[in-house]
Amino acid sequence: MELDESDPKVLFVKCPVILMKPSHSSKVKDFKNYNCPVYKTSARRGVLSTTGHSTNFVMMIRLPTSFEQKHWIKRGVALLTQLDD
């Protein structure tokens, strides 16, 4: 029930379904997490919109993990809504 290393030579792994339930920030429990970016495609780039954000970027999701954030940042971990296959 947390983000962990994938098997060797496995580039893409399916993510389990994530329930997104709105709640007040004061009621959200604090836990060790990785702020994982979600992109529409694996390109991780897009045209900058007037807000200064990439059109490919969707949102950030807090994923529970036992590792530090820098561990996942070095590996370039991100969630994708679709693969380019």
N, CA, C and O atoms as a Maestro MAE file, in Angstrom:
{
 s_m_m2io_version
 :::
 2.0.0
}

f_m_ct {
 s_m_title
 :::
 protein
 m_atom[340] {
  # First column is atom index #
  i_m_mmod_type
  r_m_x_coord
  r_m_y_coord
  r_m_z_coord
  i_m_residue_number
  s_m_chain_name
  s_m_pdb_residue_name
  s_m_pdb_atom_name
  i_m_atomic_number
  :::
  1 25 0.817 -1.203 0.000 1 A "MET " " N  " 7
  2 3 0.000 0.000 0.000 1 A "MET " " CA " 6
  3 2 0.857 1.262 0.000 1 A "MET " " C  " 6
  4 15 0.467 2.295 0.544 1 A "MET " " O  " 8
  5 25 2.054 1.156 -0.631 2 A "GLU " " N  " 7
  6 3 2.903 2.335 -0.758 2 A "GLU " " CA " 6
  7 2 3.780 2.223 -1.995 2 A "GLU " " C  " 6
  8 15 3.937 1.141 -2.561 2 A "GLU " " O  " 8
  9 25 4.344 3.342 -2.408 3 A "LEU " " N  " 7
  10 3 5.233 3.390 -3.560 3 A "LEU " " CA " 6
  11 2 6.518 2.644 -3.231 3 A "LEU " " C  " 6
  12 15 7.137 2.880 -2.193 3 A "LEU " " O  " 8
  13 25 6.917 1.737 -4.129 4 A "ASP " " N  " 7
  14 3 8.113 0.928 -3.914 4 A "ASP " " CA " 6
  15 2 8.827 0.727 -5.248 4 A "ASP " " C  " 6
  16 15 8.283 1.052 -6.304 4 A "ASP " " O  " 8
  17 25 10.030 0.197 -5.196 5 A "GLU " " N  " 7
  18 3 10.822 -0.047 -6.396 5 A "GLU " " CA " 6
  19 2 10.130 -1.070 -7.306 5 A "GLU " " C  " 6
  20 15 9.478 -1.999 -6.829 5 A "GLU " " O  " 8
  21 25 10.281 -0.884 -8.614 6 A "SER " " N  " 7
  22 3 9.727 -1.849 -9.560 6 A "SER " " CA " 6
  23 2 10.728 -2.988 -9.769 6 A "SER " " C  " 6
  24 15 11.877 -2.906 -9.335 6 A "SER " " O  " 8
  25 25 10.282 -4.028 -10.427 7 A "ASP " " N  " 7
  26 3 11.174 -5.148 -10.737 7 A "ASP " " CA " 6
  27 2 12.232 -4.684 -11.743 7 A "ASP " " C  " 6
  28 15 11.994 -3.739 -12.495 7 A "ASP " " O  " 8
  29 25 13.404 -5.344 -11.763 8 A "PRO " " N  " 7
  30 3 14.450 -4.956 -12.715 8 A "PRO " " CA " 6
  31 2 13.966 -4.997 -14.166 8 A "PRO " " C  " 6
  32 15 13.231 -5.902 -14.561 8 A "PRO " " O  " 8
  33 25 14.382 -4.016 -14.944 9 A "LYS " " N  " 7
  34 3 14.086 -3.891 -16.374 9 A "LYS " " CA " 6
  35 2 12.606 -3.680 -16.691 9 A "LYS " " C  " 6
  36 15 12.194 -3.869 -17.836 9 A "LYS " " O  " 8
  37 25 11.806 -3.297 -15.707 10 A "VAL " " N  " 7
  38 3 10.392 -2.994 -15.922 10 A "VAL " " CA " 6
  39 2 10.246 -1.478 -15.912 10 A "VAL " " C  " 6
  40 15 10.443 -0.834 -14.881 10 A "VAL " " O  " 8
  41 25 9.898 -0.909 -17.069 11 A "LEU " " N  " 7
  42 3 9.832 0.536 -17.202 11 A "LEU " " CA " 6
  43 2 8.498 1.112 -16.757 11 A "LEU " " C  " 6
  44 15 8.467 2.154 -16.102 11 A "LEU " " O  " 8
  45 25 7.391 0.453 -17.100 12 A "PHE " " N  " 7
  46 3 6.061 0.937 -16.747 12 A "PHE " " CA " 6
  47 2 5.339 -0.101 -15.899 12 A "PHE " " C  " 6
  48 15 5.358 -1.292 -16.213 12 A "PHE " " O  " 8
  49 25 4.704 0.354 -14.828 13 A "VAL " " N  " 7
  50 3 3.940 -0.510 -13.932 13 A "VAL " " CA " 6
  51 2 2.575 0.139 -13.730 13 A "VAL " " C  " 6
  52 15 2.483 1.349 -13.524 13 A "VAL " " O  " 8
  53 25 1.516 -0.667 -13.790 14 A "LYS " " N  " 7
  54 3 0.170 -0.120 -13.566 14 A "LYS " " CA " 6
  55 2 0.026 0.343 -12.124 14 A "LYS " " C  " 6
  56 15 0.477 -0.321 -11.190 14 A "LYS " " O  " 8
  57 25 -0.602 1.476 -11.968 15 A "CYS " " N  " 7
  58 3 -0.883 2.017 -10.642 15 A "CYS " " CA " 6
  59 2 -2.280 1.549 -10.231 15 A "CYS " " C  " 6
  60 15 -3.192 1.536 -11.058 15 A "CYS " " O  " 8
  61 25 -2.458 1.166 -8.961 16 A "PRO " " N  " 7
  62 3 -3.804 0.795 -8.533 16 A "PRO " " CA " 6
  63 2 -4.741 2.006 -8.618 16 A "PRO " " C  " 6
  64 15 -4.287 3.148 -8.675 16 A "PRO " " O  " 8
  65 25 -6.012 1.750 -8.626 17 A "VAL " " N  " 7
  66 3 -7.001 2.824 -8.669 17 A "VAL " " CA " 6
  67 2 -6.849 3.683 -7.414 17 A "VAL " " C  " 6
  68 15 -6.716 3.166 -6.305 17 A "VAL " " O  " 8
  69 25 -6.870 4.991 -7.608 18 A "ILE " " N  " 7
  70 3 -6.709 5.929 -6.496 18 A "ILE " " CA " 6
  71 2 -8.034 6.645 -6.274 18 A "ILE " " C  " 6
  72 15 -8.561 7.283 -7.185 18 A "ILE " " O  " 8
  73 25 -8.570 6.538 -5.067 19 A "LEU " " N  " 7
  74 3 -9.803 7.234 -4.707 19 A "LEU " " CA " 6
  75 2 -9.446 8.660 -4.311 19 A "LEU " " C  " 6
  76 15 -8.651 8.878 -3.396 19 A "LEU " " O  " 8
  77 25 -10.030 9.616 -4.997 20 A "MET " " N  " 7
  78 3 -9.770 11.021 -4.687 20 A "MET " " CA " 6
  79 2 -10.987 11.587 -3.978 20 A "MET " " C  " 6
  80 15 -12.037 11.817 -4.578 20 A "MET " " O  " 8
  81 25 -10.813 11.803 -2.690 21 A "LYS " " N  " 7
  82 3 -11.919 12.256 -1.864 21 A "LYS " " CA " 6
  83 2 -11.606 13.645 -1.304 21 A "LYS " " C  " 6
  84 15 -10.650 13.796 -0.544 21 A "LYS " " O  " 8
  85 25 -12.389 14.654 -1.664 22 A "PRO " " N  " 7
  86 3 -12.107 15.998 -1.165 22 A "PRO " " CA " 6
  87 2 -12.309 16.086 0.350 22 A "PRO " " C  " 6
  88 15 -13.251 15.514 0.900 22 A "PRO " " O  " 8
  89 25 -11.424 16.800 0.998 23 A "SER " " N  " 7
  90 3 -11.556 17.020 2.441 23 A "SER " " CA " 6
  91 2 -10.799 18.294 2.809 23 A "SER " " C  " 6
  92 15 -9.981 18.788 2.033 23 A "SER " " O  " 8
  93 25 -11.078 18.808 3.980 24 A "HIS " " N  " 7
  94 3 -10.418 20.015 4.458 24 A "HIS " " CA " 6
  95 2 -8.978 19.685 4.821 24 A "HIS " " C  " 6
  96 15 -8.717 18.641 5.421 24 A "HIS " " O  " 8
  97 25 -8.047 20.552 4.470 25 A "SER " " N  " 7
  98 3 -6.625 20.278 4.693 25 A "SER " " CA " 6
  99 2 -6.273 20.047 6.160 25 A "SER " " C  " 6
  100 15 -5.306 19.342 6.450 25 A "SER " " O  " 8
  101 25 -7.027 20.616 7.083 26 A "SER " " N  " 7
  102 3 -6.744 20.423 8.513 26 A "SER " " CA " 6
  103 2 -7.095 19.002 8.971 26 A "SER " " C  " 6
  104 15 -6.631 18.563 10.024 26 A "SER " " O  " 8
  105 25 -7.904 18.287 8.198 27 A "LYS " " N  " 7
  106 3 -8.312 16.931 8.568 27 A "LYS " " CA " 6
  107 2 -7.481 15.849 7.883 27 A "LYS " " C  " 6
  108 15 -7.668 14.662 8.152 27 A "LYS " " O  " 8
  109 25 -6.557 16.252 6.990 28 A "VAL " " N  " 7
  110 3 -5.722 15.286 6.270 28 A "VAL " " CA " 6
  111 2 -4.566 14.871 7.171 28 A "VAL " " C  " 6
  112 15 -3.868 15.719 7.728 28 A "VAL " " O  " 8
  113 25 -4.367 13.553 7.312 29 A "LYS " " N  " 7
  114 3 -3.284 13.042 8.142 29 A "LYS " " CA " 6
  115 2 -1.948 13.288 7.458 29 A "LYS " " C  " 6
  116 15 -1.840 13.216 6.234 29 A "LYS " " O  " 8
  117 25 -0.935 13.577 8.262 30 A "ASP " " N  " 7
  118 3 0.407 13.761 7.736 30 A "ASP " " CA " 6
  119 2 1.099 12.407 7.684 30 A "ASP " " C  " 6
  120 15 1.083 11.667 8.668 30 A "ASP " " O  " 8
  121 25 1.704 12.076 6.558 31 A "PHE " " N  " 7
  122 3 2.404 10.807 6.397 31 A "PHE " " CA " 6
  123 2 3.580 11.022 5.460 31 A "PHE " " C  " 6
  124 15 3.598 11.979 4.685 31 A "PHE " " O  " 8
  125 25 4.565 10.128 5.530 32 A "LYS " " N  " 7
  126 3 5.734 10.217 4.656 32 A "LYS " " CA " 6
  127 2 5.260 9.934 3.237 32 A "LYS " " C  " 6
  128 15 4.679 8.882 2.968 32 A "LYS " " O  " 8
  129 25 5.511 10.882 2.325 33 A "ASN " " N  " 7
  130 3 4.960 10.736 0.975 33 A "ASN " " CA " 6
  131 2 5.907 11.277 -0.082 33 A "ASN " " C  " 6
  132 15 6.898 11.946 0.214 33 A "ASN " " O  " 8
  133 25 5.568 10.966 -1.318 34 A "TYR " " N  " 7
  134 3 6.227 11.525 -2.493 34 A "TYR " " CA " 6
  135 2 5.169 12.296 -3.268 34 A "TYR " " C  " 6
  136 15 4.132 11.740 -3.629 34 A "TYR " " O  " 8
  137 25 5.424 13.563 -3.523 35 A "ASN " " N  " 7
  138 3 4.512 14.375 -4.321 35 A "ASN " " CA " 6
  139 2 4.746 14.036 -5.788 35 A "ASN " " C  " 6
  140 15 5.617 14.613 -6.439 35 A "ASN " " O  " 8
  141 25 3.967 13.105 -6.291 36 A "CYS " " N  " 7
  142 3 4.157 12.548 -7.618 36 A "CYS " " CA " 6
  143 2 3.409 13.364 -8.674 36 A "CYS " " C  " 6
  144 15 2.202 13.572 -8.551 36 A "CYS " " O  " 8
  145 25 4.117 13.830 -9.714 37 A "PRO " " N  " 7
  146 3 3.426 14.547 -10.789 37 A "PRO " " CA " 6
  147 2 2.647 13.578 -11.682 37 A "PRO " " C  " 6
  148 15 3.060 12.440 -11.900 37 A "PRO " " O  " 8
  149 25 1.524 14.053 -12.185 38 A "VAL " " N  " 7
  150 3 0.703 13.269 -13.120 38 A "VAL " " CA " 6
  151 2 0.713 14.015 -14.453 38 A "VAL " " C  " 6
  152 15 0.418 15.209 -14.512 38 A "VAL " " O  " 8
  153 25 1.058 13.286 -15.529 39 A "TYR " " N  " 7
  154 3 1.116 13.857 -16.871 39 A "TYR " " CA " 6
  155 2 0.133 13.136 -17.790 39 A "TYR " " C  " 6
  156 15 -0.209 11.976 -17.562 39 A "TYR " " O  " 8
  157 25 -0.313 13.830 -18.822 40 A "LYS " " N  " 7
  158 3 -1.211 13.224 -19.803 40 A "LYS " " CA " 6
  159 2 -0.475 12.197 -20.653 40 A "LYS " " C  " 6
  160 15 -1.021 11.132 -20.942 40 A "LYS " " O  " 8
  161 25 0.765 12.501 -21.059 41 A "THR " " N  " 7
  162 3 1.567 11.584 -21.877 41 A "THR " " CA " 6
  163 2 2.966 11.474 -21.294 41 A "THR " " C  " 6
  164 15 3.326 12.220 -20.383 41 A "THR " " O  " 8
  165 25 3.747 10.551 -21.815 42 A "SER " " N  " 7
  166 3 5.101 10.345 -21.297 42 A "SER " " CA " 6
  167 2 6.077 11.428 -21.755 42 A "SER " " C  " 6
  168 15 7.226 11.434 -21.314 42 A "SER " " O  " 8
  169 25 5.658 12.328 -22.615 43 A "ALA " " N  " 7
  170 3 6.541 13.384 -23.117 43 A "ALA " " CA " 6
  171 2 6.996 14.318 -21.987 43 A "ALA " " C  " 6
  172 15 8.095 14.867 -22.058 43 A "ALA " " O  " 8
  173 25 6.189 14.504 -20.968 44 A "ARG " " N  " 7
  174 3 6.480 15.376 -19.832 44 A "ARG " " CA " 6
  175 2 6.774 16.805 -20.248 44 A "ARG " " C  " 6
  176 15 7.395 17.560 -19.500 44 A "ARG " " O  " 8
  177 25 6.344 17.166 -21.401 45 A "ARG " " N  " 7
  178 3 6.491 18.539 -21.842 45 A "ARG " " CA " 6
  179 2 5.223 18.920 -22.592 45 A "ARG " " C  " 6
  180 15 4.483 18.065 -23.080 45 A "ARG " " O  " 8
  181 25 5.006 20.159 -22.667 46 A "GLY " " N  " 7
  182 3 3.838 20.654 -23.380 46 A "GLY " " CA " 6
  183 2 3.991 22.144 -23.582 46 A "GLY " " C  " 6
  184 15 4.983 22.736 -23.159 46 A "GLY " " O  " 8
  185 25 3.040 22.732 -24.207 47 A "VAL " " N  " 7
  186 3 3.057 24.165 -24.434 47 A "VAL " " CA " 6
  187 2 2.721 24.859 -23.131 47 A "VAL " " C  " 6
  188 15 1.787 24.462 -22.434 47 A "VAL " " O  " 8
  189 25 3.481 25.901 -22.794 48 A "LEU " " N  " 7
  190 3 3.160 26.651 -21.582 48 A "LEU " " CA " 6
  191 2 1.888 27.452 -21.809 48 A "LEU " " C  " 6
  192 15 1.753 28.172 -22.798 48 A "LEU " " O  " 8
  193 25 0.965 27.314 -20.878 49 A "SER " " N  " 7
  194 3 -0.286 28.059 -20.977 49 A "SER " " CA " 6
  195 2 -0.097 29.450 -20.376 49 A "SER " " C  " 6
  196 15 0.990 29.779 -19.900 49 A "SER " " O  " 8
  197 25 -1.123 30.245 -20.397 50 A "THR " " N  " 7
  198 3 -1.031 31.602 -19.843 50 A "THR " " CA " 6
  199 2 -0.780 31.592 -18.345 50 A "THR " " C  " 6
  200 15 -0.325 32.595 -17.795 50 A "THR " " O  " 8
  201 25 -1.066 30.479 -17.671 51 A "THR " " N  " 7
  202 3 -0.821 30.385 -16.229 51 A "THR " " CA " 6
  203 2 0.623 30.011 -15.929 51 A "THR " " C  " 6
  204 15 1.041 30.042 -14.772 51 A "THR " " O  " 8
  205 25 1.400 29.653 -16.969 52 A "GLY " " N  " 7
  206 3 2.789 29.282 -16.778 52 A "GLY " " CA " 6
  207 2 2.995 27.799 -16.551 52 A "GLY " " C  " 6
  208 15 4.124 27.361 -16.331 52 A "GLY " " O  " 8
  209 25 1.922 27.015 -16.600 53 A "HIS " " N  " 7
  210 3 2.022 25.564 -16.424 53 A "HIS " " CA " 6
  211 2 1.999 24.867 -17.781 53 A "HIS " " C  " 6
  212 15 1.437 25.376 -18.751 53 A "HIS " " O  " 8
  213 25 2.613 23.711 -17.824 54 A "SER " " N  " 7
  214 3 2.621 22.916 -19.044 54 A "SER " " CA " 6
  215 2 1.223 22.359 -19.296 54 A "SER " " C  " 6
  216 15 0.515 22.006 -18.353 54 A "SER " " O  " 8
  217 25 0.829 22.280 -20.546 55 A "THR " " N  " 7
  218 3 -0.485 21.734 -20.887 55 A "THR " " CA " 6
  219 2 -0.515 20.216 -20.718 55 A "THR " " C  " 6
  220 15 -1.586 19.611 -20.747 55 A "THR " " O  " 8
  221 25 0.650 19.599 -20.542 56 A "ASN " " N  " 7
  222 3 0.732 18.153 -20.359 56 A "ASN " " CA " 6
  223 2 0.588 17.777 -18.879 56 A "ASN " " C  " 6
  224 15 0.207 16.648 -18.567 56 A "ASN " " O  " 8
  225 25 0.881 18.692 -17.980 57 A "PHE " " N  " 7
  226 3 0.811 18.443 -16.545 57 A "PHE " " CA " 6
  227 2 -0.644 18.451 -16.087 57 A "PHE " " C  " 6
  228 15 -1.416 19.331 -16.467 57 A "PHE " " O  " 8
  229 25 -1.021 17.451 -15.255 58 A "VAL " " N  " 7
  230 3 -2.396 17.364 -14.769 58 A "VAL " " CA " 6
  231 2 -2.489 17.831 -13.321 58 A "VAL " " C  " 6
  232 15 -3.231 18.765 -13.014 58 A "VAL " " O  " 8
  233 25 -1.737 17.182 -12.428 59 A "MET " " N  " 7
  234 3 -1.802 17.513 -10.999 59 A "MET " " CA " 6
  235 2 -0.699 16.775 -10.247 59 A "MET " " C  " 6
  236 15 0.035 15.980 -10.834 59 A "MET " " O  " 8
  237 25 -0.586 17.038 -8.959 60 A "MET " " N  " 7
  238 3 0.323 16.297 -8.076 60 A "MET " " CA " 6
  239 2 -0.533 15.391 -7.189 60 A "MET " " C  " 6
  240 15 -1.619 15.775 -6.756 60 A "MET " " O  " 8
  241 25 -0.026 14.186 -6.928 61 A "ILE " " N  " 7
  242 3 -0.706 13.247 -6.031 61 A "ILE " " CA " 6
  243 2 0.289 12.820 -4.959 61 A "ILE " " C  " 6
  244 15 1.423 12.457 -5.272 61 A "ILE " " O  " 8
  245 25 -0.127 12.862 -3.704 62 A "ARG " " N  " 7
  246 3 0.720 12.423 -2.598 62 A "ARG " " CA " 6
  247 2 0.638 10.906 -2.482 62 A "ARG " " C  " 6
  248 15 -0.413 10.362 -2.143 62 A "ARG " " O  " 8
  249 25 1.748 10.222 -2.764 63 A "LEU " " N  " 7
  250 3 1.793 8.765 -2.668 63 A "LEU " " CA " 6
  251 2 2.572 8.362 -1.420 63 A "LEU " " C  " 6
  252 15 3.688 8.842 -1.217 63 A "LEU " " O  " 8
  253 25 2.012 7.495 -0.580 64 A "PRO " " N  " 7
  254 3 2.752 7.051 0.608 64 A "PRO " " CA " 6
  255 2 3.988 6.244 0.215 64 A "PRO " " C  " 6
  256 15 3.943 5.461 -0.734 64 A "PRO " " O  " 8
  257 25 5.086 6.435 0.939 65 A "THR " " N  " 7
  258 3 6.334 5.737 0.662 65 A "THR " " CA " 6
  259 2 7.203 5.692 1.906 65 A "THR " " C  " 6
  260 15 7.029 6.495 2.822 65 A "THR " " O  " 8
  261 25 8.135 4.754 1.937 66 A "SER " " N  " 7
  262 3 9.092 4.661 3.039 66 A "SER " " CA " 6
  263 2 10.380 5.407 2.708 66 A "SER " " C  " 6
  264 15 11.220 5.608 3.586 66 A "SER " " O  " 8
  265 25 10.545 5.818 1.456 67 A "PHE " " N  " 7
  266 3 11.753 6.496 1.007 67 A "PHE " " CA " 6
  267 2 11.575 8.012 1.055 67 A "PHE " " C  " 6
  268 15 10.458 8.520 1.158 67 A "PHE " " O  " 8
  269 25 12.696 8.717 0.979 68 A "GLU " " N  " 7
  270 3 12.667 10.179 0.913 68 A "GLU " " CA " 6
  271 2 12.233 10.623 -0.484 68 A "GLU " " C  " 6
  272 15 12.341 9.862 -1.446 68 A "GLU " " O  " 8
  273 25 11.742 11.857 -0.588 69 A "GLN " " N  " 7
  274 3 11.307 12.388 -1.888 69 A "GLN " " CA " 6
  275 2 12.440 12.372 -2.910 69 A "GLN " " C  " 6
  276 15 12.213 12.044 -4.074 69 A "GLN " " O  " 8
  277 25 13.664 12.724 -2.488 70 A "LYS " " N  " 7
  278 3 14.777 12.806 -3.441 70 A "LYS " " CA " 6
  279 2 15.070 11.457 -4.100 70 A "LYS " " C  " 6
  280 15 15.581 11.416 -5.218 70 A "LYS " " O  " 8
  281 25 14.750 10.358 -3.417 71 A "HIS " " N  " 7
  282 3 14.928 9.016 -3.982 71 A "HIS " " CA " 6
  283 2 14.106 8.871 -5.260 71 A "HIS " " C  " 6
  284 15 14.609 8.386 -6.273 71 A "HIS " " O  " 8
  285 25 12.856 9.287 -5.213 72 A "TRP " " N  " 7
  286 3 11.952 9.150 -6.365 72 A "TRP " " CA " 6
  287 2 12.216 10.219 -7.412 72 A "TRP " " C  " 6
  288 15 12.034 9.975 -8.604 72 A "TRP " " O  " 8
  289 25 12.640 11.398 -6.984 73 A "ILE " " N  " 7
  290 3 12.955 12.466 -7.941 73 A "ILE " " CA " 6
  291 2 14.131 12.055 -8.813 73 A "ILE " " C  " 6
  292 15 14.113 12.277 -10.023 73 A "ILE " " O  " 8
  293 25 15.164 11.453 -8.203 74 A "LYS " " N  " 7
  294 3 16.326 10.989 -8.973 74 A "LYS " " CA " 6
  295 2 15.925 9.952 -10.015 74 A "LYS " " C  " 6
  296 15 16.535 9.885 -11.082 74 A "LYS " " O  " 8
  297 25 14.914 9.147 -9.725 75 A "ARG " " N  " 7
  298 3 14.460 8.108 -10.649 75 A "ARG " " CA " 6
  299 2 13.442 8.631 -11.665 75 A "ARG " " C  " 6
  300 15 13.057 7.908 -12.584 75 A "ARG " " O  " 8
  301 25 13.013 9.862 -11.507 76 A "GLY " " N  " 7
  302 3 12.060 10.443 -12.453 76 A "GLY " " CA " 6
  303 2 10.688 9.812 -12.403 76 A "GLY " " C  " 6
  304 15 10.020 9.691 -13.430 76 A "GLY " " O  " 8
  305 25 10.255 9.406 -11.214 77 A "VAL " " N  " 7
  306 3 8.961 8.723 -11.059 77 A "VAL " " CA " 6
  307 2 7.812 9.703 -11.301 77 A "VAL " " C  " 6
  308 15 7.781 10.797 -10.739 77 A "VAL " " O  " 8
  309 25 6.871 9.286 -12.149 78 A "ALA " " N  " 7
  310 3 5.681 10.075 -12.438 78 A "ALA " " CA " 6
  311 2 4.549 9.139 -12.817 78 A "ALA " " C  " 6
  312 15 4.784 8.002 -13.226 78 A "ALA " " O  " 8
  313 25 3.332 9.614 -12.682 79 A "LEU " " N  " 7
  314 3 2.161 8.860 -13.136 79 A "LEU " " CA " 6
  315 2 1.760 9.407 -14.501 79 A "LEU " " C  " 6
  316 15 1.853 10.607 -14.755 79 A "LEU " " O  " 8
  317 25 1.311 8.506 -15.375 80 A "LEU " " N  " 7
  318 3 0.875 8.886 -16.710 80 A "LEU " " CA " 6
  319 2 -0.575 8.461 -16.907 80 A "LEU " " C  " 6
  320 15 -0.977 7.387 -16.458 80 A "LEU " " O  " 8
  321 25 -1.357 9.300 -17.577 81 A "THR " " N  " 7
  322 3 -2.750 8.933 -17.840 81 A "THR " " CA " 6
  323 2 -2.846 7.984 -19.031 81 A "THR " " C  " 6
  324 15 -3.833 7.261 -19.167 81 A "THR " " O  " 8
  325 25 -1.813 7.979 -19.911 82 A "GLN " " N  " 7
  326 3 -1.798 7.079 -21.056 82 A "GLN " " CA " 6
  327 2 -0.367 6.835 -21.511 82 A "GLN " " C  " 6
  328 15 0.514 7.670 -21.309 82 A "GLN " " O  " 8
  329 25 -0.150 5.684 -22.127 83 A "LEU " " N  " 7
  330 3 1.157 5.363 -22.693 83 A "LEU " " CA " 6
  331 2 1.156 5.699 -24.175 83 A "LEU " " C  " 6
  332 15 0.096 5.831 -24.786 83 A "LEU " " O  " 8
  333 25 2.333 5.837 -24.749 84 A "ASP " " N  " 7
  334 3 2.452 6.191 -26.158 84 A "ASP " " CA " 6
  335 2 2.357 4.997 -27.088 84 A "ASP " " C  " 6
  336 15 2.450 5.163 -28.304 84 A "ASP " " O  " 8
  337 25 2.174 3.803 -26.554 85 A "ASP " " N  " 7
  338 3 2.174 2.577 -27.368 85 A "ASP " " CA " 6
  339 2 1.247 2.648 -28.535 85 A "ASP " " C  " 6
  340 15 1.146 1.690 -29.302 85 A "ASP " " O  " 8
  :::
 }
 m_bond[339] {
  # First column is bond index #
  i_m_from
  i_m_to
  i_m_order
  :::
  1 1 2 1
  2 2 3 1
  3 3 4 2
  4 3 5 1
  5 5 6 1
  6 6 7 1
  7 7 8 2
  8 7 9 1
  9 9 10 1
  10 10 11 1
  11 11 12 2
  12 11 13 1
  13 13 14 1
  14 14 15 1
  15 15 16 2
  16 15 17 1
  17 17 18 1
  18 18 19 1
  19 19 20 2
  20 19 21 1
  21 21 22 1
  22 22 23 1
  23 23 24 2
  24 23 25 1
  25 25 26 1
  26 26 27 1
  27 27 28 2
  28 27 29 1
  29 29 30 1
  30 30 31 1
  31 31 32 2
  32 31 33 1
  33 33 34 1
  34 34 35 1
  35 35 36 2
  36 35 37 1
  37 37 38 1
  38 38 39 1
  39 39 40 2
  40 39 41 1
  41 41 42 1
  42 42 43 1
  43 43 44 2
  44 43 45 1
  45 45 46 1
  46 46 47 1
  47 47 48 2
  48 47 49 1
  49 49 50 1
  50 50 51 1
  51 51 52 2
  52 51 53 1
  53 53 54 1
  54 54 55 1
  55 55 56 2
  56 55 57 1
  57 57 58 1
  58 58 59 1
  59 59 60 2
  60 59 61 1
  61 61 62 1
  62 62 63 1
  63 63 64 2
  64 63 65 1
  65 65 66 1
  66 66 67 1
  67 67 68 2
  68 67 69 1
  69 69 70 1
  70 70 71 1
  71 71 72 2
  72 71 73 1
  73 73 74 1
  74 74 75 1
  75 75 76 2
  76 75 77 1
  77 77 78 1
  78 78 79 1
  79 79 80 2
  80 79 81 1
  81 81 82 1
  82 82 83 1
  83 83 84 2
  84 83 85 1
  85 85 86 1
  86 86 87 1
  87 87 88 2
  88 87 89 1
  89 89 90 1
  90 90 91 1
  91 91 92 2
  92 91 93 1
  93 93 94 1
  94 94 95 1
  95 95 96 2
  96 95 97 1
  97 97 98 1
  98 98 99 1
  99 99 100 2
  100 99 101 1
  101 101 102 1
  102 102 103 1
  103 103 104 2
  104 103 105 1
  105 105 106 1
  106 106 107 1
  107 107 108 2
  108 107 109 1
  109 109 110 1
  110 110 111 1
  111 111 112 2
  112 111 113 1
  113 113 114 1
  114 114 115 1
  115 115 116 2
  116 115 117 1
  117 117 118 1
  118 118 119 1
  119 119 120 2
  120 119 121 1
  121 121 122 1
  122 122 123 1
  123 123 124 2
  124 123 125 1
  125 125 126 1
  126 126 127 1
  127 127 128 2
  128 127 129 1
  129 129 130 1
  130 130 131 1
  131 131 132 2
  132 131 133 1
  133 133 134 1
  134 134 135 1
  135 135 136 2
  136 135 137 1
  137 137 138 1
  138 138 139 1
  139 139 140 2
  140 139 141 1
  141 141 142 1
  142 142 143 1
  143 143 144 2
  144 143 145 1
  145 145 146 1
  146 146 147 1
  147 147 148 2
  148 147 149 1
  149 149 150 1
  150 150 151 1
  151 151 152 2
  152 151 153 1
  153 153 154 1
  154 154 155 1
  155 155 156 2
  156 155 157 1
  157 157 158 1
  158 158 159 1
  159 159 160 2
  160 159 161 1
  161 161 162 1
  162 162 163 1
  163 163 164 2
  164 163 165 1
  165 165 166 1
  166 166 167 1
  167 167 168 2
  168 167 169 1
  169 169 170 1
  170 170 171 1
  171 171 172 2
  172 171 173 1
  173 173 174 1
  174 174 175 1
  175 175 176 2
  176 175 177 1
  177 177 178 1
  178 178 179 1
  179 179 180 2
  180 179 181 1
  181 181 182 1
  182 182 183 1
  183 183 184 2
  184 183 185 1
  185 185 186 1
  186 186 187 1
  187 187 188 2
  188 187 189 1
  189 189 190 1
  190 190 191 1
  191 191 192 2
  192 191 193 1
  193 193 194 1
  194 194 195 1
  195 195 196 2
  196 195 197 1
  197 197 198 1
  198 198 199 1
  199 199 200 2
  200 199 201 1
  201 201 202 1
  202 202 203 1
  203 203 204 2
  204 203 205 1
  205 205 206 1
  206 206 207 1
  207 207 208 2
  208 207 209 1
  209 209 210 1
  210 210 211 1
  211 211 212 2
  212 211 213 1
  213 213 214 1
  214 214 215 1
  215 215 216 2
  216 215 217 1
  217 217 218 1
  218 218 219 1
  219 219 220 2
  220 219 221 1
  221 221 222 1
  222 222 223 1
  223 223 224 2
  224 223 225 1
  225 225 226 1
  226 226 227 1
  227 227 228 2
  228 227 229 1
  229 229 230 1
  230 230 231 1
  231 231 232 2
  232 231 233 1
  233 233 234 1
  234 234 235 1
  235 235 236 2
  236 235 237 1
  237 237 238 1
  238 238 239 1
  239 239 240 2
  240 239 241 1
  241 241 242 1
  242 242 243 1
  243 243 244 2
  244 243 245 1
  245 245 246 1
  246 246 247 1
  247 247 248 2
  248 247 249 1
  249 249 250 1
  250 250 251 1
  251 251 252 2
  252 251 253 1
  253 253 254 1
  254 254 255 1
  255 255 256 2
  256 255 257 1
  257 257 258 1
  258 258 259 1
  259 259 260 2
  260 259 261 1
  261 261 262 1
  262 262 263 1
  263 263 264 2
  264 263 265 1
  265 265 266 1
  266 266 267 1
  267 267 268 2
  268 267 269 1
  269 269 270 1
  270 270 271 1
  271 271 272 2
  272 271 273 1
  273 273 274 1
  274 274 275 1
  275 275 276 2
  276 275 277 1
  277 277 278 1
  278 278 279 1
  279 279 280 2
  280 279 281 1
  281 281 282 1
  282 282 283 1
  283 283 284 2
  284 283 285 1
  285 285 286 1
  286 286 287 1
  287 287 288 2
  288 287 289 1
  289 289 290 1
  290 290 291 1
  291 291 292 2
  292 291 293 1
  293 293 294 1
  294 294 295 1
  295 295 296 2
  296 295 297 1
  297 297 298 1
  298 298 299 1
  299 299 300 2
  300 299 301 1
  301 301 302 1
  302 302 303 1
  303 303 304 2
  304 303 305 1
  305 305 306 1
  306 306 307 1
  307 307 308 2
  308 307 309 1
  309 309 310 1
  310 310 311 1
  311 311 312 2
  312 311 313 1
  313 313 314 1
  314 314 315 1
  315 315 316 2
  316 315 317 1
  317 317 318 1
  318 318 319 1
  319 319 320 2
  320 319 321 1
  321 321 322 1
  322 322 323 1
  323 323 324 2
  324 323 325 1
  325 325 326 1
  326 326 327 1
  327 327 328 2
  328 327 329 1
  329 329 330 1
  330 330 331 1
  331 331 332 2
  332 331 333 1
  333 333 334 1
  334 334 335 1
  335 335 336 2
  336 335 337 1
  337 337 338 1
  338 338 339 1
  339 339 340 2
  :::
 }
}
